[in-house]
Amino acid sequence: MIDVLYFAWVRERIGLPREQVETSAATVADLVAELSAREDRYAAAFADVRALRVALDQELTDFDAPLAGVREVAFFPPMTGG
């Protein structure tokens, strides 16, 4: 079981701030594919992963990162300064 957190417009599109996901995904990209296949709202949120950042257990990483041993995945748009 992995905790998946959604922030900013990702949360707005999916309609949840977080959920627990049972997955057999090996990488973040695999998890995104599983989630996108669930419902249109997930597909909309993950339509362009270039517009997203991902963190595994609060460490920024890439979408090809392995999920083995990970407890938390967070998806959010890039941060802007200001």
HELIX and SHEET records of a PDB file:
HELIX    1   1 TRP A    9  ILE A   14  1                                   6    
HELIX    2   2 VAL A   28  ARG A   38  1                                  11    
HELIX    3   3 ASP A   40  ALA A   45  1                                   6    
HELIX    4   4 VAL A   49  ALA A   51  5                                   3    
SHEET    1   A 5 ARG A  18  VAL A  21  0                                        
SHEET    2   A 5 ILE A   2  TYR A   6 -1                                        
SHEET    3   A 5 GLU A  72  PHE A  76  1                                        
SHEET    4   A 5 ARG A  53  LEU A  56 -1                                        
SHEET    5   A 5 GLU A  59  THR A  61 -1                                        
END                                                                             
